[in-house]
Amino acid sequence: MKSDIHPKWFANAVVTCACGNTFTVGSTKDKIQVDICSKCHPFFTGEMRFVDTMGRVERFQAKQKQAATSTYVSKKKKKQMKADAPAPKSLKEMLMGLK
């Protein structure tokens, strides 16, 4: 068995949340920074708010807004438009037109 392959273990690693809450856990890092914890997460606090650090909510809302304003043509409408369009000439009609 190889020796010295395991990382150093910190039994009292300090976790610091963006809200200011701190607590200790066991970890391979001595200090850990987190964006959200059980003191400020909406699931635990009962608040209705979005937790978004990378702009995902705004991107989703922008996609929804664009989808609402875009024009969508259903399959039935496309089929009807295709049926109303003039039929293409046959090969015989095209060759007869060359003379």
C-alpha atoms as one frame of an Amber mdcrd trajectory, in Angstrom:
protein
   0.000   0.000   0.000   1.281   3.468  -0.890   2.134   5.830   1.936   1.239
   9.528   2.126  -1.470   9.429  -0.570  -4.335  10.762   1.528  -4.914  14.523
   1.893  -4.572  16.265   5.230  -7.816  16.160   7.249  -9.073  19.230   9.107
 -11.570  18.183  11.768 -12.604  21.767  12.513 -12.798  23.398   9.082 -14.654
  26.719   9.171 -17.446  27.237   6.621 -18.383  30.877   6.000 -21.571  31.780
   4.156 -22.186  34.986   2.185 -24.915  35.879   4.696 -22.342  35.879   7.530
 -23.227  32.555   9.129 -20.271  30.353  10.142 -20.077  26.742  11.292 -17.468
  23.975  11.518 -17.275  20.681   9.643 -14.655  18.069   8.835 -12.958  18.677
   5.482  -9.740  18.486   3.506  -9.695  22.307   3.344  -9.300  24.452   6.448
 -11.557  27.319   5.226 -14.584  27.018   2.924 -16.597  29.907   1.392 -20.202
  29.183   0.300 -22.860  31.368  -1.319 -25.846  29.957   0.537 -26.442  27.943
   3.701 -29.354  26.583   5.734 -29.804  29.960   7.476 -30.461  31.855   4.223
 -31.714  29.206   1.749 -35.375  29.777   0.731 -36.302  26.132   1.381 -35.325
  26.401   5.042 -36.455  29.990   5.627 -39.835  29.667   3.891 -39.299  32.775
   1.756 -40.287  32.957  -1.887 -37.245  34.315  -3.675 -34.887  33.216  -6.428
 -31.385  32.086  -5.532 -29.342  32.811  -8.624 -25.640  33.487  -8.816 -25.006
  32.927 -12.516 -27.943  34.732 -14.155 -29.859  31.567 -14.982 -33.215  32.994
 -13.922 -32.789  36.088 -16.101 -31.762  33.968 -19.106 -34.795  31.719 -18.618
 -37.128  34.699 -18.334 -35.618  36.237 -21.494 -36.208  32.976 -23.391 -39.811
  32.874 -22.174 -40.347  36.483 -23.273 -38.880  35.789 -26.716 -41.006  32.659
 -27.119 -44.148  34.621 -26.298 -43.401  37.259 -28.947 -42.245  34.898 -31.712
 -44.616  33.798 -34.447 -45.265  30.083 -34.461 -46.846  28.359 -37.435 -48.564
  25.093 -36.558 -48.146  21.943 -38.627 -51.742  22.173 -39.843 -51.191  25.734
 -41.051 -47.966  24.738 -42.849 -49.752  21.829 -44.502 -52.599  24.119 -45.612
 -50.140  26.667 -47.014 -48.331  23.913 -48.892 -51.629  22.623 -50.348 -52.629
  26.124 -51.493 -49.320  26.696 -53.272 -49.270  26.017 -57.031 -48.143  22.509
 -57.907 -44.693  22.251 -59.496 -44.545  21.459 -63.163 -43.992  17.901 -64.226
 -40.897  16.957 -66.208 -42.965  16.684 -69.389 -44.383  20.201 -68.917 -40.910
  21.623 -68.285 -39.489  19.956 -71.408 -42.423  21.073 -73.539 -41.825  24.652
 -72.406 -38.246  24.613 -73.731 -39.347  24.277 -77.379
